[in-house]
Amino acid sequence: MDQFPQLQNYATSMPRQVTKRRPSLGTLRKTFEAKAVQAEREAISNSSNLPEPDIENEAPAPKDEAPPRFGWIEGVMIRCMLNIWGVILFLRLTWITSQAGIVLTCLIILMSVVVTVVTALSISAIATNGSVASGGTYFLVSRTMGPEIGGPIGVVFSFANALASVLNIVGFAEVISQLLQEFNVVMVDPTNDVRIVGVITVTAILLIILAGMTWVMKMVFFLALMIAFSSYIVGTIISPSIEKQSIGIFGYRGKSWFSYAFHLMPSCPLKRDQGNFFQMFALFFPSVTCITAGANISGDLKDPASAIPKGTLLAILWTTLTYLVIAITSGACVVRDASGNITDFMTGNITDGCVGLACNMGWNFTSCSQSRTCNYGLANNVQVISQLSGVYYLITVGVFAASLSSALGFFVSAPKMFQCLCSDKIYPYIIFFAKGYGKNDEPFRSYALCYIISVGFILIAQLDVIALLISNFFLCVYGLINFSCFHASMINSPGWRPAFRFYSKWTSLFGAVVCLVLMFLFTWWSALITVIIIIFLYGYVVYTKPKVNWGSSIQAESYNMALSYSVSLTSVEDHVKNFRPQCLVMTGPPKRRPALVDFVSSFTKHVSLMVCGDIIMEDSINQLRDATHVNWLNKRKVRSFYTPFTASSLREGTKQLLQATGLGKLKPNTLVLGFKSNWKESTLESIDDYINTIFDTFDSKFCFRSSQSVWMCARLDQRAVYQGCECKHTAHRGCPLLVFVADDVSDEDDSDPIRTVFQNSQGKKTIDVYWIADDGGLTLLIPYLFTRRRRWRKCKVRVFIMGQEETVKESRDNIIVLLKRFRLDVHDVIVMTDMDRCPLPKSLNRFEESVIPFRLFDDQQDGASIQELRKNAPWKISDKEFEAFKQKSENKVRLNEIIRKNSQHSALVLVSLPVPQRDCPSALYMAWLDTLTYGLHCPVALIRGNQQNVLTLYCQ
């Protein structure tokens, strides 16, 4: 009975639950009797001899505690705010204001916010397009764009988060080092003190994480930051004392505030020693690159799809207001340069020779400003916020809280993201770090790796250097995130249905372009290195093709491109210069005929279409799924499609495949059959079915190629090819071209132990072409395509043609001229002048003996029985037919003698396939094919074109 729509039926996987499935169509279509039998079997299988448990007295089974999950406020907004309020806010924002001025500082903040807001909108759209598991930004982008883009983002962003943690730890260590200097306590020297404190701090952070106190510490840090901000706002309002005025703090002084705001421009400070606008931008940008803090722990959120957009955007809003307020108030309340000397106070109104805004306040800092010896002011002291606040040490506590909370957040995000990347097995040698521990699957191994990386970069001990380094990494990741959103929106995939509607694909594209431009404007050499790393990681994933399927937009784009090109190709007329042998190869299950697959793949790979056709008899069951055959082809690196088709016979199935296979101009124009090597032991019906398949191909004007399976006997044990297989037909056994059913092959069995001659290097052998009939040039095109392959490149092509002794030179010269006009590199042209000779008696006797079981022998039968036998067995050979085709039979025997004489040790032999007349019996034609390839210990292909040119002399 049909089920009502249920949520669990649409989930790919249900963690910690058993996923229910809807009944299949086969189950629904069963008869009442079959359903009753099935229900009875299920009841018997579920029954047990054990007594039923006492449900009333049975104690409930203990349940594992669910891991803690966070809402949007504590899980996203507060987490993002704590990470955004980093060390740059307290230690570098005031210095940037002194260098760029209030106006340009606000511009830097707003430009940074534009990038982060656009990226946040893209993240929100991606996050609301489906269920979000652990892995954060990497998970979102990889499941949207696929492993090709997701893999590089996972590596780069994990590393960038680790460096961001280092940035805040180094900032914290700088503050500790300055405090030690204030109290005249120095462990070694200021630089090494930063290194020592940094290593101790990162070790303490690791212990806090391992102890599970991360969230408790973050709440403490958040309260400390709120107190520090309150102290700062109060400090700007309080009238400054004489001591504060000596260090450049004057507070708000009525109309003079506007003069500060409008005069604090970058023309003067940007002449100083600290570079240009974009260097200031690059230094500030890491302070707003923490908007993914909530998305990075998406696996720990109650409702990631709702929490990520709401919490991230609100966090950006509040932190942006904070940065703007501090930049404007610090620039309005503090001058750039101050000496800290109380004696610089001017008495009276004497301002002669005084330069700077402090002159209007009665202070003369001109001397230290011109000599650049000032120790205080926005441009010289990174402790301005502490000095400006109401309580000095509350800001110090705020610096501690900001730096440690950001460091803690980044230190948690980087390992979790890296763990998700490792568990996807995209890159080798890092799967070791995928293992998790505990209920929350904590990545302890990744924590250890992040700790080692952090210690290594803490030894740099230069905050500005680390900030410039990670800006490019974050911009690169943000650019890829925006491009992912744009790409997913652009391809119009039905699977792209984000619940978050406040985004635009053009806004995402704008964000991606801006990020790329800013990367090179910040530090071009760092941007170039980052791009090279991304390209290398992308190229590795494209080359290795990891076995993952996430329904990415890359897959959707491939479909769109293939569909678009296929449709546009239908309006292009065929031209002889663009002819390609697009092959329908009747392999059956491809794994059962590896030599035939490798033979065709040798000249179609990267050149033309190859389709492996599998005729499944209506009364047989194919035990292997289509995906199994496709996986085998992919593992063997064969570029081919696999097309199964159900039919009553080989002839009928091939005819239908020839008509139905393909799309537009991408349709087979060449049929490839394996040779029926066991034709003598097969039933006459199967021979007729096989030969009629060839006849139908000629009648349908397809090019045709028949490849003999005994070609591999000299180099490959044929029993190894078909080991464990049983050939089945509706009425008999033994036909190698019909359906094979594996005895003991499971769906997961994709091993490939069989190597064929076409997978080996052929060295300096020859490819011999017996161009007996002018079929349009297909017989010459195939060997040329072979020589373009690396394994066949050293082989030399020899062309054998028929001729008379008196015109040998003329015939040879004509063919050489023709081949040169065809631009084919042929080593030699050989004229066979002995084709008219009678075949050897031994060879002729062998041919006649091979057809004896298929002859009627009219003189031994009465008239009635002959007519009846001819009616029931039209494929048999009458005496009249045998005599009528005797000359052609002798020609085939003689040609075989010549081939065995000249091409016994060739790498490949190609012979023009004889075209049968309509009154030629099937058994006789089969004997011709067998005779042509008899006694050769190399691969042989019988080729015939459809009498239309596939080679041309002209370029127009």
PyMOL commands that set and color helices and strands:
alter all, ss='L'
color gray80, all
select helices_A, chain A and resi 7-10+25-28+32-46+72-84+87-91+93-127+136-145+147-182+190-211+214-237+242-246+256-263+269-271+277-288+293-296+298-300+304-333+342-344+357-361+366-371+384-388+392-423+431-434+444-458+463-490+505-522+524-544+553-569+576-578+590-592+594-604+626-635+650-660+684-699+709-712+718-721+757-759+778-787+790-792+805-822+841-854+858-860+863-872+879-884+886-902+922-932
alter helices_A, ss='H'
color red, helices_A
select strands_A, chain A and resi 583-586+610-617+641-647+670-674+703-707+725-727+740-742+766-770+796-802+828-832+908-912+940-944
alter strands_A, ss='S'
color yellow, strands_A
deselect
rebuild
show_as cartoon
